[in-house]
Amino acid sequence: MATISTRRTSAVCGVKGAALGETTGLAGRLLTPEVDGQQVAWPQALAETAARLRQIIDQHGPQAVAFYASGQLLTEDYYAANKLMKGFIGAANIDTNSRLCMSSAVTGYKRAFGADVVPCSYDDVENSDLVVLVGSNAAWAHPVLFQRLAQAKRDNPRLRIVGDRPPTHRYLRDRRPPSRAGPGSDGGLFAGLLNALAEAGACVDGFRDGPQALAAARGWDVARVAAFCGSVCDEVAGFYREFIAAPRAITLYTMGINQSASGSDKCNAIINVHLASGKYGRRGCGPFSLTGQPTPWAAAKSAGWRRCWRRTWILCQTICSACPLLGDGTAGADPRAGPPWSCLPPIGPRRGQSGSGSWVPTRWCRSLTATRVSQALAACPLGIVSDVAAQTDTGRFAHIRFPALAWGEKNGTVTNSERRISRQRSFLPPPGEGESGLVDHRQSGPGAGVSRGVCLAASA
């Protein structure tokens, strides 16, 4: 029998469990498929979806269709969405809102290590001498991890925690990092730390990009960093001394770092500090990017991080059932069509061509530039949305809407911050006519038989 940590179980129950009942109600849920504002049965909705997509593809070609996915999807959903877009429709226009939060982290890791790998894990938090939280409100956004931090602090009073958000300050903080200016000031703070490491002779051998990184950081002395961060020299110098002296240090960072025009560069500023100091690849050390969604990494691992362009915003939760009406699954994305378009800017016209449609499993109008997204979706001839909520900013532009499942109703896998694949089992039945996503929709209506193109094993 598997052993479960009582400490971690109680944290899950105490922090998350107390409010779970409030998240499982059906008030405001989208429970039935809709076509042009009218409730219809699944077979009719799927047939209409396939017919309209077929018409768009016949008139404008496969490049007229794009998917905008979400880090809320399961890994299996991403696989099916990619298969549909690239195999059946024949285009590569699929992107995801994970790109707005985690692509900076992925880019930083790839620049540093050549691949999207994380050189640390959650267990390192409990085995470190110094934990730096930057751009992270862990007390609210990662409450279970925050409880582990609190317990680690109780178990090891010598553990120092540096946090830049008020809840962290109030409960755990030993020091506040000297970065109080506007967006981007964190980059200057860590560039200065790299310079301080060099001046203190604390850099290790073997940092391949060391000369280039150190040259870029040269000139970021304590005085310049303090002015840049809106801090004072004593605070900056004290933080630097503490990091240099700590035998083991881990930096936890999330959206406050990633969601920025300079997000990738700030990620690398953090990673460079750990590479230069040798505080990575061993227990209690490393640059650790925390995810903002259950499975944003599935987008990268399933080749779903593509530049999604304008023509079709499609919520990736249900379209798989319509696949047989769109082709035999062997179309393949044509490389001669050029690179897939990015969701930034959203669904923009391609060299004067008219737009057609899109499929969206996320609240797109809550992302990016809301006005531009709304204008683009309003002009889109076909919009397909899959969501749990009946009323959303994005759903009001949809011509076809499918009811999706909430997290407690889903059954599949997700990939967390340390890239560990976790099994997610449903504990609530699907409400109304809600379906379990792209995987189960293969068996619905005109989509029956799509399993020849999308091969997934039954749930374990």
N, C-alpha and C positions, 0 to 999 in steps of 0.2 A: 504494500500500500504506500502511495506517495505521501511524503511528509510535507505538511503545509505550515509555514511559519505563523505562529499565533500572533506575533507582533504585526505582521503584514496583513493577516486576515482581519484583525481588529481595526486596523487603519482603514481598510477598504469599507468595512461595515460602518465604522464610526463616522468617517468623513463623507463618504459617498452614499452609503446605504440609507442614512437618515432621511435623505430628501428624494430617494428614488421613486417613491410613490407619487410624487408630484409630477414626474416626467412620463408616466405611463397612461395617463388619461386619454380619452378619445375626443375631447372637446377641441374643435378647430382642425380635426384631422381630415385629410382627403382620403375618402374611403372607396370611391368608385371612379373608373375611368371617365374622362370627359372629352368630347369632340365638339369644338366650336361652342363651348358653354353648356352642352347638353350631356347628361349622364347616359352612358351606353355600356353594353356588356364588353368584356375583354375581347372576344373574337371580333366584334365590330370595330373596336378601337384599334386593334392590331392591323386589321385589314385596311382601314382608312390610313393608318400610318404608312404601311407598305405602299399603298397606291400613290399617296402624295409624294413620298420619297422617290418612287419609281418615275413619276412624272418630272420631278425636278432633275433627276439624273439624266433622263432622256433629253430634256431640253437644254440643260446647262453643263452636263458632264458630272463625273464623280467629285470634281474639285469644288462643286457647289454645296457640298455637305461638310459640316464640321461638328465634332462632339466637344462639349466642355464638361469634364468629369469632376470628381470631388474626392478628397481624402477621407470622406465618410463612407465610401464604397468598400466592399470587401475585395480581397485579392482576386477572387473568382470573377467578380463583376468586371474588373479591369481587363482580365483576360478575354472575356466575352465581348466587351466593347471594342477592344483592339481587333479581335477576329472579325467582327461585323464591319468596322470601318475599313480595315485594310484588305480583308479577304473577300467580303461580299460587295461592299460599295466600291472599293478600289482606289481609295485615297488615304493619305496619312494625316488628315486634318483632325487630330485629337490632342487636346490639351487638358489641363486640370488646374483647379484652384490651388492645388499643392504647390504649384509653381510660384504662387505669390508669397508663400511662407517658407517652404523648405528648399527651393531651388538654390537659394543663396548658400545654404549649408552644404548642399551636394556639390555645388561649384567649388566651394572652399576646400572640401575634402579631396575632390578630384585634383585640384591644383597642387595640393600638398602631397597626396599619397598616390596619385595616378588612378584612383578608383574611389567610389563612394563607400568608404569603410570608416567605422567609428572605432578609435583605438581605446575605448573604455566602455564601462557598463554601469548599470545602476549600483551594483555592489561596490564600485569604487568610491561612491559617495560616503559609505560607512567605513572606509579604510584609508581616509585621507587626513592630512594635517591642516589643510587649508581648502575651503570651498568658496569659490568666487561665483556669485550669481550676477549676471549682467544681462540687461534686456529681458529679465525674467521676473514674473510675478508668481513664483511657485506656490505661494500660500493659497492663491485662488485658482490658478490655472493647472497646477500639478499637485493637488492636495495630498495624494498618497506619497509622492516623493518628498513633499515637504514634511510629512510626518516621519519619514525615515531620517530626514535631516535632523529633526528635533530629537529623535531617539539617539542618533549618533552623537549629538551634542551632549545628551545626558550621560551616555556611556563613556564618552571621552571629553572631559571638560577642557582638554588642551586643544581640541578642534576649534579652529577659527573659521568663522563664516562671514563673508563679505557680501552684502546684498544691496541692490540699488532700488528696491521698492519698499514703501512704507510698511506693509504687513510683515515682510521679512525683517525689517529693522526692528519692529516692535517686539517680535517673539524670539528671534535668534541672533540678530546681527551683533557682531563684535566690532565691525568697522563698516562704514559706508564708503564705497569706492568713490574717488574724487572725480566724478563725471556727472555734472549737473547742468551742463549747457544743452543746447538743442541737439537734434538728430545728427549723428556723425561724430559726436565728441568721444564716443567709446573707441573709435579707431585711433584717435590721437593718444588716448590713454594707454592703449596697448602698444602703439608704436614707441611711445616713451618708455614703456616697460622693457621692450626689446633693447632699446638704447641703453637703459640702466643695467641690463644684464651684461651687455658688452663692456661697459665702463667698469663694472665690478669684477670682470674676469670670470663670470658665471656661465658662459656659453660652453657647451660641450662640443667635442669634435664630431664630424660626420654630418652636420647639418648642411645638406647639399646646396640649398639655396641661401645659405647663410650670408655670403658676401653681398649678394644682391639685396637681401632683406635688410641687412645691417646698414648698407649704404642708404637705403630709403628711410631708415629710422634715424640716421645720424642727424643731429640738429634738433631732435625732439628732447631737449633737456627738461628738467623739472619745471623751470620757470615758464617755458613755452607751453608745456602741457597744462600747468595750472591755469594759465591765462586762457587757453583753448577750451578747457573744461569748466571754466567758471569756478575754480576751486582755489585753494591756497597751497603754497609750496610744501608746507609741513605735512598736509594730508597726502599729497602725491608721493612725497619721499617716503612717508611711513608705509603706505601701501606697497611701494616697490620693495622696500627692505623686507617686509613681511613675506612677500611672494618669493623673493630670492632665498630667504632663510628657510622656508618650509621644505622639509625633505620630500614631501608629497603634496601636490596641489592639483585640483581639478577645477575647471571652469565650466559652469553650466550656463548656456545662453540659448535664447529662443527668439520670439518675434521682435522684440525690441532691437535686436541686432539684424535679423534677416530681412524684415520688411523695410527696406530702405534702398534708395538708388545706389548706395555704396555698400549694400549688405554683404556681397561676396567678399569685398575687400576687407571689411571689418571681421568677417569670419577668419580670413587668412591672417589678419593681425593677431587674433587670439591664438590660432594654431601655431603661428611662427614663434610665439613666446614659449609655448610648450616644447616645440622642436628644439629651439635654441637652448633651453634650460635642461633638456633631457627628461622633462616631466611628462612622459607619455609612454604608452606601451608597457607599463608596469602598474602594479596594484596601487590604487588611490590616486592615479594621475591621468591627465589627458584633457583635451578639448571636447566637450560633450554637448552636442546640439540636441535640444529637447523639441519633440514634434508638437505641433498644434492640433493635429487631427489623429484619428485612430490608425490610419494606414496610408499616410502620404507617400511612403516609400514604394508602395505597389505601383504607383505611376511610373517611377523611374525603372523599376525592375521589369515591368511588363511593356516597356517602350511606350508608355502613355504620356510621357512628357514631350509633347510635340507642339509645334506652333500652330495653334488653332486659329483659323481665320473665319471670316465672316459668314458664310452663307447659310449654315444651318445650326441653330443651337439646339442640341438634343440632350435631354437628360438621360444619362446612360443607364438607367436602371431597368428598362424593359424592352428595348428594341429588338433583342435577340430573337423573339418569337416571330418577327416579321422577316427574318433573314432569307428563308427560302423564296420569298417573293421578289427578292432583290438580286438574286444570282446564285451561283453554285458554290460560293466560298473560295473560288480560286482566282478571282480577278487580280488581286495584288495591287499595291499602290504603285503607280507609274512614276519612276524617278525622273522622267522627262518633264513632268508637270512642275518641276521646281521644288524648292523646300516648302514644307508645310507652313502654313501661316500661324502666327502667334496670336494668343488671346490678348496680347497687348500691342496695339489697340484692338478692341474686340470687333469681330466680324466686319472688318473694313473691306471695302470693295477692292478687287484685285485687278489693277490696270484697266479700270473702266468697265469691267464686266458687271452684270447685274447680280445681286445676291439672291439666295434662295431659301435656305433653311438651316436650323441648328437644333441640337438635342442637349439638354442641360440637366444634370443631377445635382445642382447646387444653387445657392441664392446668389446668382451672378450680379444682380443689381445691388447687392451689399458688398461687392468686391470692386476693385479697380476704381475708375472714375464713374460714379453712379449716373451722372447725366449723359455721358457718352454711351454707356452701356444701354441705358433706357432708350435713347434715340435709335441706336443700332437695332435693338430687338423690335422696336415698334415698326421699323421699316422692313423687317425680315418677313418674307411671304409665308414661311412655315416655321413655327416654333413648337418644340415638343419638350415638355417638362415632366420630370418624375420627382415627387416630393411627398413628404409626410403631411405637410400643412396645406390646408385648403386655400388660404390667403397669404400670398407672399408677393414681394415687389417684383420678382421675376415671373411668377406664375400668371400675373395679369396680362402678360404679353403672349402667353401660350395659346396656340390653336388646339393642341392636343395635350391632355394632362393624364399622367398615370399615377396611381397611389403607390407609394413606396413603403418600406418597413423601417421602423425606428430601431435603435441599436439593440434593444432587448428582444426584438422579434427576428433578428437576422441570424443566419447560420452559415459560418464559413471561417475564413482566416483573416487576420490583420497583422501588420508588421510594425513593431514599436520603435522607439528612439534608438535602441541598441541593435536594431535590425533582427530582433528575435521574432520569429513567426509564432503568433498566439492563436489558439483555437477559440473561436467565439461560437458558443452554442446558444440558441434561442431559449428563453424561459417564458415567453408569452406567445400565444397563438396569433397568427396574422389577423388584424382587425378588418372588418368589412370585406372588401374584395382586394385588399392589399396583397401584393405578391412579393416574393422573397428576392426579387432582383433579376438580373440578366440570366442567371443560371437556371432558375426554375421556370422562367418565362419561355424557355425552349419548348416546354410541353403544352403551351397554351395556344388555342385557336389555330390560325393558319400557320403558326410557327412550329407545329408538331413535326418532328423529323429533322429539325435543325441540328440535332445531336451528331449528324454525320459530319458537320463542319466544326462544331464546338464540342470538344471531347473533355468532359469532366466526370470524375468518379462520383458516385453517390456519397452523401454525407456519412461520416463515420459516427 
